[in-house]
Amino acid sequence: MKYIIIFMISALASSCSDYPLKLDDLNLGNVFSTDYEEVNQAPKDAIQFQCAENKNFYLKYLEEKNAVWIFFKDREFRLDKTKDEEDSYTNETTRLDIKEGTAVIKAGAAVLYDQCQKKS
């Protein structure tokens, strides 16, 4: 019985040798690397706004400025242009007002993003 077990282990070990595993194949060197490359998280063709309390968001105009797409860190949504004001957008819950490069975002009466300046 002991010889059968030794034979089976030898057979299994030799069958694995057809494809020897090398550490270079695993590319583990990058795991411990201290080099990194920053990735640009900005959506393409979007405008960044920097706000009070170190908040920011991105805005992308849609449909010849008749709507905008707002990008936050953890969510995004669309706002449509209001009929009565030139640079205001809403979706019945949230409102964005833009005036001369500054913006304010409100949800109802609560101000979510204030003193937002367009970044160049």
Contacts in CASP RR format, 6 or more apart in sequence:
PFRMAT RR
TARGET T0000
AUTHOR 0000-0000-0000
METHOD contacts of the structure
MODEL  1
MKYIIIFMISALASSCSDYPLKLDDLNLGNVFSTDYEEVNQAPKDAIQFQ
CAENKNFYLKYLEEKNAVWIFFKDREFRLDKTKDEEDSYTNETTRLDIKE
GTAVIKAGAAVLYDQCQKKS
42 48 0 8 1.000
42 58 0 8 1.000
43 58 0 8 1.000
43 60 0 8 1.000
43 69 0 8 1.000
43 71 0 8 1.000
45 60 0 8 1.000
46 58 0 8 1.000
46 59 0 8 1.000
46 60 0 8 1.000
46 69 0 8 1.000
46 71 0 8 1.000
47 58 0 8 1.000
47 59 0 8 1.000
47 60 0 8 1.000
47 118 0 8 1.000
47 119 0 8 1.000
48 56 0 8 1.000
48 57 0 8 1.000
48 58 0 8 1.000
48 118 0 8 1.000
48 119 0 8 1.000
49 56 0 8 1.000
49 57 0 8 1.000
49 58 0 8 1.000
49 59 0 8 1.000
49 103 0 8 1.000
49 113 0 8 1.000
49 116 0 8 1.000
49 117 0 8 1.000
49 118 0 8 1.000
49 119 0 8 1.000
50 56 0 8 1.000
50 116 0 8 1.000
50 117 0 8 1.000
50 119 0 8 1.000
51 57 0 8 1.000
51 103 0 8 1.000
51 113 0 8 1.000
51 114 0 8 1.000
51 115 0 8 1.000
51 116 0 8 1.000
51 117 0 8 1.000
52 113 0 8 1.000
52 114 0 8 1.000
52 115 0 8 1.000
52 116 0 8 1.000
55 113 0 8 1.000
55 116 0 8 1.000
56 116 0 8 1.000
57 70 0 8 1.000
57 71 0 8 1.000
57 72 0 8 1.000
57 105 0 8 1.000
57 113 0 8 1.000
57 116 0 8 1.000
58 70 0 8 1.000
58 71 0 8 1.000
59 68 0 8 1.000
59 69 0 8 1.000
59 70 0 8 1.000
59 71 0 8 1.000
59 96 0 8 1.000
59 103 0 8 1.000
60 68 0 8 1.000
60 69 0 8 1.000
60 71 0 8 1.000
61 67 0 8 1.000
61 68 0 8 1.000
62 68 0 8 1.000
62 69 0 8 1.000
62 78 0 8 1.000
65 81 0 8 1.000
66 80 0 8 1.000
66 81 0 8 1.000
67 78 0 8 1.000
67 79 0 8 1.000
67 80 0 8 1.000
67 81 0 8 1.000
67 89 0 8 1.000
68 78 0 8 1.000
68 79 0 8 1.000
68 89 0 8 1.000
68 96 0 8 1.000
69 76 0 8 1.000
69 77 0 8 1.000
69 78 0 8 1.000
69 79 0 8 1.000
70 76 0 8 1.000
70 77 0 8 1.000
70 78 0 8 1.000
70 79 0 8 1.000
70 94 0 8 1.000
70 96 0 8 1.000
70 105 0 8 1.000
77 91 0 8 1.000
77 94 0 8 1.000
78 91 0 8 1.000
79 89 0 8 1.000
79 90 0 8 1.000
79 91 0 8 1.000
79 94 0 8 1.000
79 95 0 8 1.000
79 96 0 8 1.000
80 89 0 8 1.000
80 90 0 8 1.000
80 91 0 8 1.000
81 88 0 8 1.000
81 89 0 8 1.000
82 88 0 8 1.000
82 89 0 8 1.000
82 90 0 8 1.000
85 97 0 8 1.000
87 97 0 8 1.000
87 98 0 8 1.000
87 99 0 8 1.000
88 95 0 8 1.000
88 96 0 8 1.000
88 97 0 8 1.000
88 98 0 8 1.000
89 95 0 8 1.000
89 96 0 8 1.000
89 98 0 8 1.000
90 96 0 8 1.000
93 107 0 8 1.000
93 108 0 8 1.000
94 105 0 8 1.000
94 106 0 8 1.000
94 107 0 8 1.000
94 108 0 8 1.000
94 112 0 8 1.000
95 105 0 8 1.000
95 106 0 8 1.000
95 107 0 8 1.000
95 108 0 8 1.000
96 103 0 8 1.000
96 104 0 8 1.000
96 105 0 8 1.000
97 103 0 8 1.000
97 104 0 8 1.000
97 106 0 8 1.000
101 117 0 8 1.000
101 118 0 8 1.000
102 115 0 8 1.000
102 116 0 8 1.000
102 117 0 8 1.000
102 118 0 8 1.000
103 113 0 8 1.000
103 116 0 8 1.000
103 118 0 8 1.000
104 111 0 8 1.000
104 113 0 8 1.000
104 114 0 8 1.000
104 115 0 8 1.000
104 116 0 8 1.000
105 111 0 8 1.000
105 112 0 8 1.000
105 113 0 8 1.000
105 116 0 8 1.000
106 112 0 8 1.000
END
